[in-house]
């Protein structure tokens, strides 16, 4: 519970970029991270550091705030697939992060058809002639 300006209490919530509401509850009132978002965030941080970028530099390239990059990297927010694509573009990592994001959602218990469930991927077309 969090005290409001008028003295009443309410449950604290955090809204992620993808619209997912995460209950606050960790130390310092931060949103609780789950293993999937922590793993994804660690991959974002690894790729950012590998590229030699600070959080501020990546945030500028991805057109978001430094704190949002921090939330993604620590796993306290789950981004949408379009943001994973923007991160791949900003870092020049091909499809590494969108692939990791898709794996995150497949490993999590999200109901089919929810807004954060990835669409099935279409297999690439083969350039080999058919018989």
N, C-alpha and C positions, 0 to 999 in steps of 0.2 A: 504494500500500500504506500501511496505517496500523498503527502499533505498538499492541498491546493492553496491558492492565495486566500480563499475565504475560510480556510481551516477545515474543510471537509477532506475526506480521504477517497482515493480512487485507485484502482489497480493500474500500475504503470505498464504501458505497452510500447513497443518499438515497431515502426512500420519500415520494412525493408524496401529496397528499390523495386522489387517485384510485387509489392503490395502485400506480402506475407507479414502477418502480425506475430511478433515473437514476444513472449512474456519476459519482462525484466525480472531479474532475480539473483544474478551473480553478485560478486562483491562490487561495490561502488554503483549499484543499480544498472549494470550493463546487462544487455540481453544475453540469455543463455545460448551458447553455441552448441550445435550438435556435431557428431563426428564427421558427417559428410561435408558440412560447410567449413569445418576446421581443415579438413584435407584439401578441399578446393582452395581455400585461402592460402594455405601453405604453398600450394603450387603457384598461385599468383605471385606471392612474395618471392619464391625461388626464381621464377622467370624474370621478375622485375630486377632483382639483384644481379642475375646473370647478364641482363642487358645494361647494367651499370646505371640504373635510374633510381632516383629518390621517389618517395611517394608523391611528392609535389610534382615532379616532372611527369610521372605517369598520369597523375590526375589531370594535368594540363592537356596531355595528349588524348586522354579519354573524355575530356570535357566534363569532369565531375570534381568534387571537392577532395582534398587530401584526406579528410576524415572519413569520407565514404570508402576510399581505397583502403584505409586502415580497418574499417568495419568488415570489408570483404576479406582482407588478409587474415584477420583474427577470427573469422567465422561467425561474427555476431549478426550478420545479415546475409541473406541469400539473394544474389543478383538474378536478373532475368537472362534468358539466352541471348538477347540482343546486346546486353552489356558484356557478356563473355566474348562475343564476336568483336566488339569494340576493343576489348582488352587485347585480343589476338592481333588486331590491326595495329594498335598502339605499340605493342611489343614486337611485332614482326614474327610471331610464333606460329604462323600457319593456322592450323585448327586445333592446336594443343589444348587451349582453354575451353573452347566450345565442346570438344570431345570430353574433357574432364567434367564439365558442367552436365553433359548428357549422362555420363556415368554416375555422377552424384545423384541425379534424379532417379535413375534406374535402381540405385541401391537404397534409396529412401522409400519410406512407406507413404507415398502420395497416391490418392485414389485416381484411377484412370479418368481422363477427361478434365482433371483439375487444371487451372490456368498455368501451373508450373510443370505439368507433365510434358515431356518432350514428344514432339510428333515423331512417328516412325520415320526412320531414314530410308530414302530410296537408294538401293544399291547403285553404284556407278555403272554406266553402260560400258560394255566391253567393246573395244574397237576391232575385235576379231570378227571375221565374217561368219555368218551363221550358215549352217548346211541345210 
